[in-house]
Amino acid sequence: MIQLSILKINDYGPWTLTLGSDREHELQILQASLYIELQKIFSKKNCLVFLNRADEFFVASNGLDLEDHIEIQKSLKEKFDIKLSISIGSADTPFTANKKAYEGKKNNVSLSDEHSIFGFINKSSDTQVTILHFDVDDLSSRRKTLSPFEISSIIFRLYSKMSQFFIDKNSLAFFMGGDNFMVISSIEGKKNAKDFIEMIKKEDGILLNCGVGTGKTSREAVNLATKSLDTIREIRDSGKEKPEVYELKC
């Protein structure tokens, strides 16, 4: 069972219009500052924030209850003039949890009117998060012939394919910067990670590595996934044949 919390700036479009046309720099500063603050707040609670759009954020929030979310909302209110809503959903797969959170907000299933929190809190102790951490193998060799923007184009095409592939596996993929991606994964997504790697190798000539981690919280899962990815690099650098997918257990 996984719990997702989706944070979204309320009435963002109409609010931005009040800033006039010379506003883009202010919006970019606000969005970056908000992301930094959210990552700080949630990481202290053993969670990780995933940037979905600049006005929307996903958190694999296993272990957090309603009081935790209220505390976070109070902290954000002290630091920012804007208001955010939080939609919470729990399910056996990340994509379904995302849908539950969406339905909770759409149907106004309020957990706290005062703090704009909607959805369904997972009260079960049987919680688990699986993270797949992908990176592109030997991207540096492409930089010898391709400009930075061409590299970015390759990365974003890859992200588009990854997002659709893993949605079909009830999982959620996020671009983390550089050549790194993370997938909040279902059991099905984890089982098909190697199939995705093979598909991208065949269609695009891109080699991927994938570290897998599973834990009770998202920070624990990401820690293990990144350690697994580092292990693949260590095996590669030792001259041995590297695995494309590797998983370290707790």
C-alpha positions, 0 to 999 in steps of 0.5 A: 500500500502506498500513500501519495500527497499531491500539493498544488498552488490554488488559483495560480493562473488568475493570481499570476495575472495580478502581477502584470506582464513583467512577472516571469522572473518572479514566478520562476523565483517563487516556484524554485523557492517553493520546491526548495522549501517543500523538499526540506520540510518533507525530507525531515519526515523521511519523504521525497518530493517529486516535481510534477509541474512547477505549480504541482508536486507529488510526495510519496508520503507513507508514514505521514498522518493528517496532523503531519500534513496540517503542520506542513500547511501551517509552515508553508503559510508562514513563508509564502503568500500563496495557498496550496491544497493537498490531496491525499490518496492510498492504493496498492499502486502509485497510479491508483493512489494518484487517482484516489487523491484526484477523486478526493479533491474533485469530490471535495472529500475534506480532511481539513477545510481550514487547511485545504486538505482533501482525500483519504489518509492511509491508516494501515501500518502495511506501507511500502514504497518501491523506487526505480532510479534510472540514469543514462549510461555513458552520456558523456560520449554523446557530449563530444558530438552533440550540443547541450540543447541536443542532449536535452532534447534526447533526455526529454524524448526519453522522459516522454517514453518512460512516462507513458510506459510506466503509466501503463504499468500503474507507476509514475515517472519523474525527471530528476535533472541531469540524466536521472529519472525516478519511478514510483513503482508498482510491482508490475513496473518493477518487473518490467524495468528491464523490458523498458531498458531493452525497448529504449536500447532497440529504438533509440540506441540509449543504454540505461542503468536502473537501481531498485529500492523498496522501503517503508518510506520514500527516503528509505526506498530512494536511498536503496535505489541510489545505492543500487545504481551506484553498485551498477557503476562500481561493477562497470568500472571494475571491468566486469559485465554490469547488470542493467537492473540491480536491487539492494535489499534492506 
